[in-house]
Every structure is written in C-alpha cells, then in structure tokens.
Amino acid sequence: MKSKNLVSLFVAVIFLVLAVTGLLIYFGQGSHIVDHTHAWFGILFFTAAVFHIVNNWSSLVGYTKHRRTGSIQKEFVVPAVVAAVFAAGIGFDVPVFDKLANAGKNLMRGDGPRKESMPQAKVDSIASAVESAYASAYSKGDTGALAAIMPVKTATMTEAGTVLYGSDLQLTMLKRTAPEELKAKVDNAEALDDHLIIVRGTATSSTATAPSVYTHVLKEQDRKWKIVAAQRAYPSVQ
C-alpha cells in the first residue's frame, strides 16, 4: 500500500464531506449532526493535510520557488494574495464579506418571515420535562440526577443577589436536615434556536413563605437538555 496514494485519497474523500456540509451550513440547512460532522471532518482534514504536505514537500517547494533562481513563483502569489485578502476582510468585518457570508442563508430564506426554530408544542414539552426533572431531583436530594440536569458550573443568581453554582446547590442539598419539596410551574418557554430555550416560571418551596419566579436557560448538550444558567427573584406583586 502506497502511503502517498492513501493520504491523497483520504484528503479527497474528507474534502468532499467538508464541501457538502459546508454548503449545507452556508445555505442555512445545518443541524446538530451537520455541524458536528463538519467540525470532526475539519480535524481529519487538517491531519490528512499535514501528512499530504510531508509526503509532497519537495513538489510543493518546487511550486513555490523557482528551482534555478530561488525566486518566488508567480503561481504562488495569486493564492497567497487571495488568502490574505479574505483573512483581512473577515478579520476586520468588511461589509462585503459579511454580506457574502450571509448570502446563502438569505437566498434560502427569501423575504418571508424566518421559520420558527422549533414547534411551540415541542418547546413546551422540553421545558416541562426539564423543569419537572429538576424539581424532582431537588426534592429527593438526588445530587446525581440534579447534576445531569444542572451541571456543576451552572451559575444561578439567587433572590438575594448572590451567585450559586450547581456544585453549591448539591452541597446545600447534602447538608439539609429537613426535607424540602420544590414545585416548578412553567409560565412561558421560548426557543431562541434549535438548541437553546428560555424558560420563565414560578417555583414554590415547602420551606419558603412566598413563591419565587425564575428564568432558566436550557441548552441541548450531547443530545440532552440541561440548565446552563438561572436567575431567581421574588415576584413584584404577591
């Protein structure tokens, strides 16, 4: 098996997948699977490209420099200039590059209103399931179940204005000397995109004299919806 042939075919196949997923993303047809495929094949392409450069180093040097005079070949100047122009245009956010980057999505979207990211029924179902699981885990003192819904790094702004993290909440649960029952009622749920939901609701605790309102930011991670940020406050009118 010839290594040069193997690497070249790897580069060709990976490039084809990158081209297809890249076009899907450019025209606004991306999804969780498409994004992850594009990212992983980008890593594979980089690895294969390194081996390709190593295997063809002498040829690439020949394309870049004149063998006799050592001067830069004209064929190298064009791709170098194009790459520099695009890098500078994107880096400095030149309007024409911004328009070009969004042209595919705008073409597919047209002049009509943007399609809803998720049906509201699905949004409500996800929000209700996550909030119910969160309240159940908290009431039972199940730190494992709570960590699966609210990671240890999730920050929560409390009614008092202090910030607690998921790890702090778990520690508080372990130190509880009396049972506490938490109930959460979803008042409103809104999808910002296919992987992000804002939930506003009302929570009541068996140890609190008054209910509190809350806002949870839900994010889909590894195909599971989790609370990645939270804020609690007492209602202005009770």
N, C-alpha and C positions, 0 to 999 in steps of 0.2 A: 504493500500500500504506500503510495507516494504522498508524503506529507504536504507538498505544495498543492497537489490536486485536492486533497482532503480539506485543507484550510480554505482554498478558493471556493469550493462548493459550499462549505459552511457559511462563508461570507455572503454568497449569492442567495442561499435559502433564507438566512436571517434577515438580509436586506429586504427580501420580498415581503416577509411578515411585517417588518418595520414600515415599509411603504404602505401596505394595506391598512394597518392600524393607525398610522399617521394621517392618512387621508380620512379615515372614519372620524378621528378626533377633530381634524381641521374643519370638516363639514358638520360638526356638532352631533355626530352619531355615536359618540363614545359611550362607554358604560364601565362599570367596575371591572369587568373581565377584559375589555379592550384596553383600559388604562394600565392594568397590571401586566397584560401581555406586552404592551408597548414598552413598559419600563424594564421588564425582565429581558426582553429581546434586545433592548438597548445595551444592557450589561453584557449579554452574549456577543453582540456585535462588536463592542469595544474589545473584548477578549480575543475574538477571532481576528479583528483588525490588527492587533499587536502582533499576533503570530504571522499574519499576512505580510506586515511590514518587515519583520525579521527575515522571513523567507525570501523576500524580494527586495532587500535593502540595496543591493548593487544596481538593480534595474531602476529603482526609484531615484537613487543618486544620479544615475545617467539621465533620467528625465529632467532632473532639476538643474544639473550643471553640465556645461559643455566639457566633454572628456579631454579635449586638447587644450583649450584656453582656460578652463576653470570658471568661466563666466556663467551667470545665471541664464538658463534657457528662457526664451520668450514664452514657451508653453506653461512655465511655472508662474509667470507674472499674472496671467488672467485669473486663475483660480484663487491666488493669494489676494488679489485686489478685491474680487467678488466677496470672498470670505470676510475680509476686513471691513468692507462697506456694510455688509449685513450685520456683522457683530457690533459695529459702531451705531448703526441705525436702531437696532433693537436695544442696545445698552442705553442710548440717550433718548429712547422713546420718541423717535421721529414720527410725526403723524402718519406719513405714508406707510410706514412699517406696521403701525397699529391698525390701520385700515386693511392692510394686506393680511394681517394675522386673523382678522375677524371676517374677512370677505366670504370665506366658505360657510361659516355659521349664518351670516346674514343672507346669503344666497338661498340656503335651505329653509331658513325661517320665513323669508319674504317680508312683506309689510304687515302681515297679520299679527295678532297678539301671540305672545310666546306661549307655547303649550305648557300646561301645568306639569310640574316635575313628577308628581305622583297623584293618583286619585285621592280625594279627601277621605274617602272611606278607609283606604289603606293607611293614610297618615293617622287617622283617629285610632285605628286598630293597633298600630305600632305603639303609639303614645300610651294607650290604655294598658297594653301588655307590660310595657316597661315600668310604668308607674305602679301597677299592681304588684309586680315582682319586687320592686324597690321597697314598697310599704310592707310586704310580707316578710322580706329578709330582715328589715329593720325591727319589725315587731317580734320576730322569733329570735333575734340576736344572732342570726346566722352570718358570720363575717365572710365566709367563703362565698355564699350566694350574693352578698352585698358587693363584694369585690368584683364579681363577674359583671355586675350592672354599673357600679360606680368605682372605677379604678382608683388606686391609692393616690394618684396625682390629681384627681379631680378637685378643683377648688370650689368651695361653697361660701358665699357671702351670707352671713347669718343676719337675723333680725337686729342684733346689737351692733352690726357693722364690722365684726371680726371675720377673719377668713379661716375656714377649716378645710382640711383636705380629706380625701377618702380614708386615709390611714388614721387621721384623728378621730373620724366618726367610728371606725372599727374599734379603736381603743376605748372610746366612750361607752360603746355597747358592752365591751368586756367588763367594764367597771360598774355596770348597772347593778344595783342591789334590789331593785323592784322592777317588775315587768312594765313595759310601755307599749301600748298599741298605737300604731300610726295608720291613719287612713288618708289616702290621696284621691282627690277628685279632679279630673282633667276638665278645665273650663274651655280651653282653646288649644288647638295644635295646628301648626303651620309648617309646611315643608319649604325650606329655602332651596334645596336641590334634592337629588335622589338619595343623598347620603347624610342630610342634615335637617333636623326637625327642632323647632322651638315649641316647647310645651309650657303653657301657663295654667296653673291650677290652684286648688285650695287644699291645705293639709290640716288635719285635726289630730291632736295627740292626747292620750288619756292622762298625761301628766301636765298639760298646759291648760290654762284657763280660757284662752282665746285661740281661734284658728289663725293660721298664717297663710299668706299667698306665696306662691313660689314660681320661679321660672327655671326650667331645666333645658339645657341644650343637649339634644340627643344626636349621636353620630354613629354611623354604621362602621364598625371596625371588625375586620375578619369575619364578615357576614353576621355579626351580632350587633344589636343596637345597645349603646351604652350612654350613660350620663357623663358628659365630659366637662360640664360647667353648670353651676347652680347659684341661685340667689333666693333668699327668703326674706319676707317682710310682713309686718302686721298690716292688715287692711286699714285703709284710711277711715273707713266707716264700719263700725261694728254694731 
